[in-house]
Amino acid sequence: ETFCFFHLLFDPKFAKQAQGYWMSGSDEIQALAHEAFSFLYPLVLMEITRRQSTNADQANGDKQPYGVGRTNVLNHARVVPPSDFRGVVRLNFDTLYTGCWLDVSEGPLVFHVPEVKGERFYIMQLIDMWSNTIAVIGTRTTGTKEGNYALVGPDWDEPLPDGLTPIVAPHPRAWVLGRTQVSGPEDYAAVHEFQDQITLTPLKYWGRTPPPQPYTFDPSVSRVAPVKQVKALSADEFYTRAAALMCKYVPHSQDAPIIARLAKIGIKASNNFQFSDLSPAVQEQLQEVVKKGAYAVFKLQHTAPVNGWYVDTASVANWGTDYERRAIYAMGALGINCPQDAIYPFVFDDSNGVQLDGHHNYEIRFRAGALPPVAAFWSLTLYDEEGFVSANSAKRHAIHDHDKLRYEEDGSLVIRVCHEGADEDANWLPAPLSSMMLVLRMYLPSNDAVSGRWVPPPVTRCTCEAKEH
């Protein structure tokens, strides 16, 4: 569903139709219903994601489901995601994740990052409950030196000890999503050493051992993917949740205009929100939008693809008041990086404008001297029609610049995307027998890449033959 939506979103043939839907009629209630859903969608999704991700069972100890951990306890992925993981769409296979849902309601937390050995890329991104980036600790912003950061809530006004750099969260809760470069299983040990030195400690226990954080397991919390949980909500359920969450996670000052507009139809922060109290006309429009879901909520204003690739960097991760863009990325790429740290050009169609499909064979040819321009590294990952990777004999879901790739005599690099190939062919990216998409991840991209002056070459259909080294 997510894959199909993304495809339709960036399909020019659908864009005109969808824009027509958005603009049809002049009813203010209809327009406000659309605004309400796009504005509140990330908030509802983040809270469902938080509840699921912190629902750790003490009986499992350190062997929680992938991505699950206790509040205020760093949860490090020790290996790349398994091919059957379905919790989040379009995960990368270039980094080991570090995740943690923060709660600073009882005081600041001290986040310690050790010195980075060598040139390893990492980022620790702090995200608020509306999916806005609060701050980024990492290679680009803070360098490779050791650092101590005090994560404080909006009401903290006491002095901090020397040596702590304050980072103010706009709400009592936030999300840390970290990524540390890993160059295959043989690099795990070095990354684990780095991860093990990252610490998160309540300020009142800084410098000594804190008591263990409690487990808060609730068997009623669903393991269904959060995006699907939001999709299953009725309008009554969605807006009742959203109204209560706005009390807990107060909107930003820049949101004042939309808050005023939504109040016209009765959508506002409240722990006693009653959907039935809204006028019948408002209820009808809100129900219609929620029923149609993502297909109806977003205005489609995106640049046309170049060589078939879409590169969308405008306001990404720092959304401002671009609520529709924030909502769509929440649905399809929650926790996306700031473009200065990483960009993700993606492609659905071949050079003839035909949907990529594993029943056909393709190649991508990077000219000599025209590889992705990055200061860190790049990778190319293939996802199926649902946004997940597929098991294959080579156990390969992505191609990385650190792989033992083979270059042509003229210096060009040819990557083959086919269902069948030789496992030992590092240039072969195995494809499922279904519709698919490709994502090129570029870490610390050049200004040319961020601005769109450099774009990836087209994906061309061909006769794909595996070659041995």
C-alpha positions as CSV (number, residue, x, y, z in Angstrom):
1,E,0.0,0.0,0.0
2,T,2.8,2.4,0.9
3,F,4.7,1.6,-2.2
4,C,1.6,2.0,-4.4
5,F,0.9,5.4,-2.8
6,F,4.4,6.6,-3.4
7,H,4.2,5.5,-7.0
8,L,1.0,7.3,-7.5
9,L,2.1,10.3,-5.7
10,F,5.1,10.9,-8.0
11,D,3.4,9.6,-11.2
12,P,2.6,12.6,-13.4
13,K,-0.4,10.8,-14.9
14,F,-1.9,10.5,-11.4
15,A,-0.8,14.0,-10.2
16,K,-3.2,15.9,-12.4
17,Q,-6.1,13.7,-11.4
18,A,-5.2,14.0,-7.7
19,Q,-4.8,17.8,-7.9
20,G,-8.2,17.9,-9.5
21,Y,-9.7,16.1,-6.5
22,W,-8.0,18.5,-4.1
23,M,-9.4,21.5,-6.0
24,S,-12.9,20.2,-6.7
25,G,-15.6,22.2,-5.0
26,S,-15.2,25.4,-3.0
27,D,-16.6,24.1,0.2
28,E,-14.4,25.5,3.0
29,I,-15.2,22.5,5.2
30,Q,-13.9,20.1,2.6
31,A,-10.6,22.0,2.4
32,L,-10.3,22.2,6.2
33,A,-10.9,18.5,6.5
34,H,-8.0,17.9,4.2
35,E,-5.8,20.3,6.2
36,A,-6.7,18.6,9.4
37,F,-5.8,15.2,8.3
38,S,-2.4,16.2,6.8
39,F,-1.5,18.3,9.8
40,L,-2.4,15.7,12.4
41,Y,-1.3,12.5,10.6
42,P,2.4,12.6,11.7
43,L,1.4,13.2,15.3
44,V,-1.0,10.2,15.5
45,L,1.6,8.0,13.6
46,M,4.5,9.0,15.9
47,E,2.5,8.1,19.0
48,I,1.5,4.7,17.7
49,T,5.1,4.1,16.7
50,R,6.3,5.2,20.1
51,R,3.9,2.9,21.9
52,Q,4.8,-0.1,19.8
53,S,8.6,0.6,19.9
54,T,8.7,1.0,23.7
55,N,6.5,-2.1,24.4
56,A,9.4,-4.2,25.7
57,D,8.6,-7.4,27.6
58,Q,10.8,-8.1,30.5
59,A,10.5,-11.8,29.8
60,N,12.4,-11.2,26.6
61,G,15.3,-9.5,28.3
62,D,17.7,-8.1,25.7
63,K,16.1,-10.2,22.9
64,Q,13.2,-7.9,22.1
65,P,11.7,-7.8,18.6
66,Y,13.7,-5.7,16.2
67,G,13.4,-2.0,17.0
68,V,11.7,-2.5,20.4
69,G,13.3,-1.2,23.6
70,R,12.5,0.6,26.9
71,T,12.0,4.3,27.2
72,N,15.3,6.2,27.9
73,V,17.3,3.1,27.1
74,L,19.4,3.1,23.9
75,N,18.5,0.2,21.6
76,H,21.3,-0.7,19.2
77,A,20.8,-2.8,16.1
78,R,23.7,-5.2,16.1
79,V,23.1,-6.5,12.6
80,V,21.4,-5.1,9.5
81,P,17.6,-5.8,9.4
82,P,16.6,-9.4,8.5
83,S,14.9,-9.7,5.1
84,D,11.6,-10.6,6.7
85,F,11.4,-7.5,8.9
86,R,8.1,-5.7,8.2
87,G,8.0,-3.0,11.0
88,V,9.2,-0.1,8.9
89,V,9.3,0.4,5.1
90,R,12.4,1.0,3.1
91,L,15.0,0.4,5.9
92,N,18.6,0.9,4.9
93,F,21.3,-1.8,4.9
94,D,24.2,0.7,5.1
95,T,24.1,1.5,8.8
96,L,23.3,0.0,12.1
97,Y,20.5,1.8,13.7
98,T,20.4,3.2,17.2
99,G,16.9,4.0,18.5
100,C,15.5,5.4,21.7
101,W,12.3,7.1,22.7
102,L,13.0,9.8,25.2
103,D,11.0,11.0,28.2
104,V,12.5,14.1,29.9
105,S,9.4,14.9,32.0
106,E,11.4,14.0,35.1
107,G,14.5,15.9,34.2
108,P,17.3,16.2,31.6
109,L,19.1,13.3,30.1
110,V,22.8,13.3,29.3
111,F,23.6,11.9,25.9
112,H,27.3,10.9,25.6
113,V,28.9,10.2,22.2
114,P,32.5,8.8,22.1
115,E,35.2,9.8,19.8
116,V,34.8,8.2,16.4
117,K,37.8,6.2,15.2
118,G,38.8,6.7,11.6
119,E,36.4,8.2,9.1
120,R,33.3,6.4,10.1
121,F,30.1,8.3,9.3
122,Y,27.4,8.6,11.9
123,I,24.4,10.7,12.8
124,M,22.1,10.8,15.9
125,Q,19.0,12.6,14.9
126,L,16.5,14.0,17.5
127,I,13.0,14.2,16.3
128,D,9.9,15.7,18.0
129,M,6.5,14.2,18.2
130,W,5.3,16.0,15.1
131,S,8.2,14.4,13.2
132,N,10.3,17.6,13.0
133,T,14.0,17.4,13.4
134,I,15.1,19.1,16.7
135,A,18.9,18.6,16.3
136,V,21.5,16.4,14.7
137,I,24.6,15.1,16.4
138,G,27.1,13.5,14.0
139,T,29.8,13.7,11.4
140,R,28.5,16.8,9.6
141,T,27.4,18.9,12.6
142,T,29.6,18.0,15.6
143,G,32.4,16.1,14.0
144,T,34.2,13.0,15.3
145,K,35.2,14.2,18.8
146,E,33.7,13.0,22.0
147,G,30.7,15.1,23.3
148,N,28.2,15.3,26.1
149,Y,24.7,16.8,25.4
150,A,22.0,17.6,27.8
151,L,18.6,16.8,26.4
152,V,16.1,19.1,28.3
153,G,12.4,19.6,28.2
154,P,10.6,22.8,27.3
155,D,10.1,23.9,31.0
156,W,13.6,23.2,32.2
157,D,15.2,26.5,33.5
158,E,17.9,25.4,35.9
159,P,21.6,25.7,35.2
160,L,23.5,22.8,33.7
161,P,26.9,21.5,34.8
162,D,29.9,22.6,32.8
163,G,30.8,20.5,29.8
164,L,27.2,19.8,28.7
165,T,25.8,21.2,25.5
166,P,22.1,21.8,25.9
167,I,19.5,20.5,23.3
168,V,16.0,21.7,24.1
169,A,13.1,19.4,23.1
170,P,9.8,21.2,22.5
171,H,7.9,18.4,24.3
172,P,8.5,15.9,27.2
173,R,9.0,13.1,24.7
174,A,11.2,12.8,21.6
175,W,12.8,10.2,19.4
176,V,16.5,9.6,18.9
177,L,17.2,7.8,15.6
178,G,20.8,7.1,15.0
179,R,22.7,5.6,12.1
180,T,26.3,4.4,12.1
181,Q,28.1,3.3,9.0
182,V,28.8,-0.4,8.7
183,S,30.8,-2.0,5.9
184,G,29.4,-5.6,6.1
185,P,29.4,-8.2,8.8
186,E,33.2,-8.1,9.1
187,D,32.7,-4.5,10.4
188,Y,30.2,-5.3,13.1
189,A,32.7,-5.6,15.9
190,A,34.1,-2.1,15.3
191,V,30.6,-0.6,15.1
192,H,29.5,-2.4,18.3
193,E,32.5,-1.0,20.1
194,F,31.4,2.5,19.1
195,Q,27.7,1.8,20.0
196,D,28.7,0.4,23.4
197,Q,30.3,3.7,24.4
198,I,27.2,5.8,23.6
199,T,25.3,6.3,26.8
200,L,22.1,8.0,27.9
201,T,22.0,8.9,31.6
202,P,19.5,10.9,33.7
203,L,21.3,14.1,34.7
204,K,20.7,13.4,38.4
205,Y,22.7,10.1,38.0
206,W,25.4,11.5,35.7
207,G,28.8,10.2,36.7
208,R,27.3,7.2,38.6
209,T,25.3,4.1,37.8
210,P,21.5,4.9,37.4
211,P,18.9,2.4,38.5
212,P,17.5,0.2,35.6
213,Q,14.6,1.6,33.6
214,P,11.4,-0.3,34.1
215,Y,9.7,-2.4,31.5
216,T,6.2,-1.3,30.6
217,F,4.9,-4.2,28.5
218,D,1.2,-4.0,27.5
219,P,-0.1,-7.1,25.7
220,S,-2.9,-5.0,24.1
221,V,-0.4,-3.0,22.0
222,S,-0.6,-4.1,18.4
223,R,2.4,-5.4,16.4
224,V,0.7,-4.4,13.2
225,A,2.8,-1.8,11.3
226,P,2.0,1.7,12.6
227,V,1.1,3.0,9.1
228,K,-1.5,0.2,8.8
229,Q,-2.8,0.9,12.2
230,V,-3.4,4.6,11.3
231,K,-5.1,3.5,8.1
232,A,-7.5,1.3,10.0
233,L,-8.7,4.1,12.3
234,S,-12.1,5.6,11.8
235,A,-12.5,9.3,11.7
236,D,-13.9,9.3,15.2
237,E,-10.9,7.3,16.5
238,F,-8.3,9.4,14.5
239,Y,-9.5,12.8,15.7
240,T,-10.2,11.8,19.3
241,R,-6.6,10.6,19.5
242,A,-5.3,13.6,17.8
243,A,-7.2,16.0,20.0
244,A,-5.8,14.4,23.2
245,L,-2.3,14.2,21.7
246,M,-2.3,18.0,21.0
247,C,-2.8,18.5,24.7
248,K,0.3,16.4,25.5
249,Y,2.4,17.6,22.6
250,V,1.5,21.2,22.1
251,P,1.8,22.4,18.4
252,H,4.6,24.8,17.6
253,S,4.1,28.6,17.5
254,Q,4.4,28.5,13.7
255,D,1.3,26.3,13.7
256,A,-0.9,29.0,15.1
257,P,-2.6,29.9,11.8
258,I,-3.6,26.3,11.0
259,I,-4.8,25.7,14.6
260,A,-7.1,28.7,14.2
261,R,-8.4,27.4,10.9
262,L,-9.1,23.9,12.3
263,A,-10.9,25.4,15.3
264,K,-13.6,26.7,12.9
265,I,-14.7,23.1,12.4
266,G,-14.3,22.0,16.0
267,I,-10.9,20.3,15.7
268,K,-8.8,21.4,18.7
269,A,-6.7,20.2,21.6
270,S,-9.0,18.4,24.1
271,N,-8.9,15.4,26.4
272,N,-12.7,15.3,26.1
273,F,-13.1,15.5,22.4
274,Q,-16.4,14.1,21.1
275,F,-16.6,13.5,17.3
276,S,-20.4,13.4,17.6
277,D,-20.4,17.0,18.8
278,L,-19.2,18.2,15.4
279,S,-21.7,19.3,12.8
280,P,-23.0,16.6,10.4
281,A,-21.4,18.4,7.5
282,V,-18.0,18.4,9.2
283,Q,-18.3,14.8,10.3
284,E,-19.1,13.8,6.7
285,Q,-16.1,15.5,5.3
286,L,-13.7,14.3,8.0
287,Q,-15.0,10.7,7.5
288,E,-14.6,11.0,3.7
289,V,-11.0,12.2,3.9
290,V,-10.0,9.5,6.5
291,K,-11.7,6.9,4.4
292,K,-9.8,7.8,1.3
293,G,-6.7,8.2,3.4
294,A,-3.4,9.1,1.8
295,Y,-4.9,9.1,-1.7
296,A,-6.9,12.2,-0.9
297,V,-4.9,14.1,1.6
298,F,-1.9,15.5,-0.2
299,K,-1.6,18.2,-2.8
300,L,1.0,17.0,-5.3
301,Q,3.5,19.7,-6.0
302,H,6.8,18.0,-6.8
303,T,9.4,18.5,-9.4
304,A,9.4,16.2,-12.4
305,P,11.8,13.3,-12.4
306,V,15.1,13.5,-14.1
307,N,16.3,10.3,-15.8
308,G,13.3,8.8,-14.1
309,W,14.7,9.6,-10.6
310,Y,12.9,11.8,-8.1
311,V,15.1,13.9,-5.7
312,D,13.0,15.7,-3.2
313,T,15.1,17.8,-0.7
314,A,12.9,20.9,-0.2
315,S,12.2,21.3,3.6
316,V,12.8,17.6,4.2
317,A,13.1,16.8,8.0
318,N,12.8,20.5,8.8
319,W,9.2,20.9,7.6
320,G,8.2,24.3,8.8
321,T,4.6,24.7,7.8
322,D,4.8,22.3,4.8
323,Y,2.3,20.0,6.4
324,E,1.4,17.9,3.4
325,R,5.1,17.1,2.7
326,R,5.6,16.3,6.3
327,A,2.6,13.9,6.3
328,I,3.7,12.0,3.2
329,Y,7.2,11.5,4.5
330,A,5.8,10.4,7.9
331,M,3.8,7.8,6.1
332,G,6.6,6.6,3.8
333,A,9.9,7.6,5.4
334,L,9.4,8.4,9.1
335,G,12.6,9.8,10.5
336,I,14.1,10.8,7.2
337,N,17.5,12.5,7.4
338,C,18.2,16.2,6.7
339,P,19.4,16.5,3.1
340,Q,22.8,17.8,4.2
341,D,23.3,14.4,5.9
342,A,21.8,12.1,3.3
343,I,19.6,12.2,0.3
344,Y,17.6,9.3,-1.2
345,P,16.9,9.6,-5.0
346,F,14.4,7.0,-5.9
347,V,13.0,5.6,-9.2
348,F,10.0,3.5,-10.1
349,D,10.2,3.5,-13.9
350,D,12.8,2.5,-16.5
351,S,14.1,4.9,-19.2
352,N,11.0,4.3,-21.3
353,G,8.7,5.3,-18.5
354,V,7.6,1.7,-17.8
355,Q,7.2,0.5,-14.2
356,L,10.2,-1.5,-13.0
357,D,9.4,-5.2,-12.6
358,G,11.5,-8.2,-11.7
359,H,10.2,-10.1,-14.7
360,H,12.5,-7.9,-16.8
361,N,16.2,-7.2,-16.7
362,Y,17.8,-3.8,-16.2
363,E,21.1,-2.0,-15.9
364,I,22.3,1.3,-14.4
365,R,25.5,2.6,-16.0
366,F,27.5,5.3,-14.1
367,R,30.0,6.9,-16.5
368,A,33.7,7.1,-15.5
369,G,34.1,10.0,-13.1
370,A,30.4,10.3,-12.6
371,L,29.8,8.1,-9.5
372,P,27.5,9.5,-6.8
373,P,29.3,12.6,-5.4
374,V,29.5,12.1,-1.7
375,A,31.9,12.9,1.2
376,A,31.0,9.7,3.0
377,F,29.6,6.8,1.0
378,W,26.6,5.6,-1.2
379,S,24.4,2.6,-1.7
380,L,21.7,1.3,-4.0
381,T,18.9,-0.7,-2.5
382,L,16.0,-2.5,-4.1
383,Y,12.5,-2.8,-2.6
384,D,9.5,-4.8,-3.6
385,E,6.0,-3.3,-4.3
386,E,5.3,-3.0,-0.5
387,G,8.6,-1.3,0.3
388,F,10.4,-4.3,1.8
389,V,13.4,-6.3,0.7
390,S,13.0,-9.9,-0.6
391,A,15.0,-12.9,0.3
392,N,17.5,-14.1,-2.4
393,S,20.2,-16.6,-2.8
394,A,23.0,-14.0,-2.7
395,K,21.5,-12.5,0.6
396,R,22.1,-9.2,-1.1
397,H,19.5,-6.3,-0.8
398,A,21.8,-3.4,-1.6
399,I,25.0,-2.6,-3.5
400,H,27.6,-0.4,-1.7
401,D,30.5,1.6,-2.9
402,H,32.7,-0.4,-0.5
403,D,31.7,-3.7,-2.2
404,K,34.2,-5.4,-4.5
405,L,32.6,-4.0,-7.6
406,R,33.9,-4.6,-11.1
407,Y,34.5,-1.6,-13.4
408,E,34.4,-1.7,-17.2
409,E,37.5,-1.0,-19.2
410,D,36.4,2.6,-19.8
411,G,36.1,3.1,-16.0
412,S,32.3,3.0,-16.0
413,L,30.3,1.1,-13.4
414,V,27.4,-1.1,-14.5
415,I,25.0,-2.4,-12.0
416,R,22.6,-5.2,-13.1
417,V,19.2,-5.5,-11.7
418,C,17.8,-9.0,-12.5
419,H,15.9,-11.8,-10.9
420,E,18.6,-14.3,-11.8
421,G,22.3,-13.9,-11.5
422,A,25.5,-15.3,-10.0
423,D,25.8,-14.9,-6.2
424,E,29.5,-14.1,-6.6
425,D,28.8,-11.2,-9.0
426,A,29.0,-8.1,-6.7
427,N,27.5,-6.0,-9.5
428,W,24.2,-8.0,-9.4
429,L,21.3,-6.6,-7.4
430,P,18.7,-9.5,-7.1
431,A,15.1,-8.5,-8.0
432,P,11.8,-10.0,-6.9
433,L,9.2,-11.2,-9.4
434,S,7.0,-8.2,-8.8
435,S,6.9,-4.4,-9.2
436,M,9.8,-2.7,-7.5
437,M,11.6,0.5,-6.8
438,L,15.3,1.5,-6.3
439,V,16.6,3.9,-3.8
440,L,20.1,5.5,-4.1
441,R,21.3,6.6,-0.7
442,M,24.0,9.3,-0.7
443,Y,25.6,10.1,2.7
444,L,27.1,13.6,3.0
445,P,26.1,14.4,-0.6
446,S,27.7,17.2,-2.5
447,N,25.9,20.5,-3.1
448,D,25.5,19.4,-6.7
449,A,23.6,16.4,-5.6
450,V,21.4,18.2,-3.1
451,S,20.6,21.0,-5.6
452,G,19.8,18.5,-8.4
453,R,22.7,19.5,-10.7
454,W,23.9,15.9,-10.4
455,V,21.3,13.1,-11.0
456,P,21.7,9.4,-11.3
457,P,21.7,7.8,-14.7
458,P,18.5,6.2,-16.1
459,V,17.6,2.6,-15.4
460,T,17.5,0.9,-18.8
461,R,15.9,-2.4,-19.8
462,C,18.4,-4.9,-21.2
463,T,19.5,-8.5,-21.4
464,C,21.0,-9.0,-18.0
465,E,23.8,-11.5,-17.9
466,A,25.7,-12.4,-14.7
467,K,29.5,-12.0,-15.0
468,E,32.1,-13.6,-12.8
469,H,35.1,-11.7,-11.5
